[in-house]
């Protein structure tokens, strides 16, 4: 498994990360024995970054991961997140501290390697968004105090929300990492897309994170599963998933994913899933690509795809040509 620097943290993380969220669902709703087997196998494959959050299954992901890690006692890097609810915005420092303390209890650990803001970032409070002024003026000092207390080594953001606000926070160089939505249906975080491209325009956000020396954890690499080209979802996964940054619905994402299948027929990749994982790790600013799983077989397949390395220049050129076919369509 290839290792990459996680920005200025200096940590060497596996190019494939283990997502413990509800989209894949294994670490939220899976059987305890299956969870332990999957984490153990991930470690054997060389995966050393595991990502969870307090809100995944209302703490179930953290509890399950904590139990597994206590049994296995592995060497790894662990990240979790805090989502600050509207009712607690009058005292953000207290909310952040209480959230991490509860996470550490569930994880059965004294500290995490990475603590991340889970709220959207924007100029209004839609989707629980926090304004950049609040993020930089209140969240950062709260995170910094936790770092000084030894509860976390580094801290980051989930880079979802208003593009200008995300750029502003990245440019401030206050955070060590960013979770960036980046996939074959919406490549705008890593390039300039044409006007009328049917997705949220992140306006080359990865250029801003790179300039700030932030580590990048690519998320929604498979567009929550849509880049399998199938609408069918595994019973352990979330039954319905709202897209982040891509099409207006999961079904729309699946339909567009199927229009990328010439990549397979022309020999650029063995499957859409393989192509999606390899696309994410092609960008040099991406430190690790986070993939959620439902089964051990999915883990094995994702690791094999990552081991094939970045897509070829010819594949990227063909992909760009296919993506141009989406321009002008309704999102």
C-alpha positions, 0 to 999 in steps of 0.5 A: 500500500502506497503511503503519502504525507498528510500535509504538514502533519508529517504523518505518513498515511495509506493512500486508501483510508478506512471509512467507518460511516453509515454509507458503507455501514459495516462499522455502524450496523455490522456483526462484531466478528465481521467488524473485527475481521475487516479492521484486521484485514485492512491493517494487513493490507497496509491501511493505517488511517481510520475515520469515524465521527460522533454522528455515525450511527449516533456514536455506534461507529465509535463504540464499535471501532473502539471495541475492535481497536482495544482487542487488536491493539494496532498501530494506526492513525485515527480521526473523528469529528464534531458536529456543533448543533445550533442549540450549542452555538452560544458556547462552541468551546464547551460543545467541542470539548464535550463532544471530543470527551464523549468520543474518546470514551466511546473509542476507549482512547485517551486521544485521537490523531485527528479531530475534525469539524463536521459542520458545513462552512458557509455564510448562512446556517443552512445544513448547520453551516458555520460562518468562516468567522465563527470557524476561525474565531471560535472553533480553531481556539477550542481545537487548539486548547484540546491539542494543548491538552494532548487530546488530539494531535492535529485538527481539520475541517470537512470542506463542504459548504459555500465555496468562497467560505471554504477557500477563505478557511483553507487560505487561513492555514489554521487547519491541518487537514481537509476532507474534500469531496472529489470524484469522477462525477464532480472533479471541480475540487481538483480542476476548472470545470466548464460553466454549466457543469451540473455539480457544486463548483468547488473551484479548484479547492485542492489548489488552496489546500495544497498552498496551505500545506493541508493534508487532504482526505478525499471523501465521496470517492464513489459518490456514496456508491453511485459510481458502482453504476448500480442503484442497489444498496447493501442492507448494511448501508444507508438505504438512501443517501443524499449526494454531496456536491454531485447530482441532484439525486442518487439516481441521477448520479448512477445514471451519469456514472453509467455514461462513464463506462466507455472507460472500461470498454476501452481498457482504462480500468476494470470497473467503475469502482476501480476507476473511481478509486484510482481517479481520486488518488491520481491528484497529487494533493490527495493524501488518502482516499476514504472508502466506506465498506459493507463487506470484507470483499469490498475492502479487498477490491478497494485495496486492489484498485488502489494498488494499481495506482493512478489512472493513466494520462490517456484515461484522464483525457478520455474521462474529461471528454466524457464529463464534458457531455454532462455540461448544460444538463440540469443538476 
